[in-house]
Amino acid sequence: MKPSKRKFSILIFALLSFQIVFCQSELEGEGFIEYSSEYAMEDFKTAKKLENRDSLKNAIRYYKYVAEFDSTNEIGKFSISKLDSIWKIEKEVFVSQLIGEWNWIWSGTNWGTEDSPKNCSCQKYWKFDTNTIIIFED
């Protein structure tokens, strides 16, 4: 092996070794905290509070932490069931806000295309229904 290849190999080995050592060590006082069952319980309580305040998107994040930590214990299983129900609610809210006709209007920026409604005197819009998406262009 040539000296330059040997130096490169040693450098790669050293970098990988440092990465493994630092990834496995716990950095005290520098923001890295090992996730434990105590933190899972705190996150579970936080998720329940957020859910009660109708902050479902934020509650999803905390329930997800708990479910990913340990999905076999009682709070992990409950978190998974809550995630399923909250996702259904969020999907219904999103779909209800999306239903209707949406006209395509050129914003006036330099990103407008040649076939924008302003340039071609045409009409473009999308129509969303509960089961269909229709795109109209003339």
N, C-alpha and C positions, 0 to 999 in steps of 0.2 A: 504494500500500500504506500502511495506517495505521501510525503510529509503534509501537504496541504489537505489531502483527503483525511489523513489521520487527525489533524487539528480540527477539521470540520466535524468529524465523527465524535471527537471528545467534547466539542462545544455542544452538539446536539444532545449527547448523553447527559452533560451537566445541566443543560436547560430542563430536560425532562425530569431529572432527579430533583432539582429545586422545585419544579411545579408540583411534583408528587408530595414532597415534604410540606410545602406551604399549603396545599389543598387539604391535607390531613390534619394539620395543626390548628388548634383553636387560638384565635388571636384575642387575647383578653384586653379589654379597654379600647379596642379599635373597631368596634361595631360588629364583629362576627360573633354570633351567639348560636350555640348548638340548639336546634329545635327539640324540645322535650315534651313530655306529656303535660307538664305544668303550663307551658306556652300554648299547647293545643287546647287546654281547658280555657285559658284566657281568651284565645281566638274564638272559641266556640261561644263563650259568653258575649263577646263583642259582636259576633255575627247575629246572635239572637236579638241584641239591643238594636242593631241596625235594621234588622228585619221588622221589628216592632215599630220603628220610625219610618217605615216605607222606603228605606234606602236599600233597595234590593240589589242593585249593582255592586255596592260596597259589601253587602252581606255575602254575595257570591264569592268574593275574594277570600274572606275569612273561612267560610265553610270549605272552600277548596283546600286551603292550607291544612285544615284538620283532617279532611278525607285523604289527602295525599300522605300525611304523616303516618296514620294507622287506620286503615279502612276495616279492620277486623274487630275493633273494640266498639263499645256501645255508642260513644259520641261520633266515631268515624262512620258507622252505619247510618246514624241519624243525619249526619252532615250530607252523606250521599243522597239520601231521600229528599232532604231539603234542597239540594242542588237541582235535582230533577224537577221538583215542583216550582222552584223559582225560575228555572230556565223556561218552563212552559208559560209562566206568567209574563216574563220578559218578551217571549216570542209573540204572545197575543197582543201585548202593548205595541210592539214594533209593527206588526202586521196591520193593526187598526190605524196606526199613524201613516202607514204607507198607502193604504187603499185610496184610490181616486185617480184623477187625471193630473199628470205633471207635464206642463209645457216646457219645451226646451227653448231657453232664451239665451241669446248671446250676451256675455258679460261685458263686452266692450274692450276686453284686453287684447293684447297682441297674440294671444293663443287661439283666437277665433279662427274657424276654418272657412274655406271658401264656400262650403255648402251650409253655412249658418243661416238661420231664418232671416237675419237682417240682410245678408248678401244675396240670397237667392229668392227672396219674397215667397218663401214656402212655409209650411207649417209642420212642425215635428212635435210629437208628444208621446208619452208613455201612459198606458192605462193599466192600473193594478187592480186586480180583483182578488178574492180570497184564494182562488186556485190558478189564476192565469196572469200573465204579463203580456200586454199587447203593445207593439211599437208601431206608431203611425207616422208615415212620411208621405208628403205629396210632392 
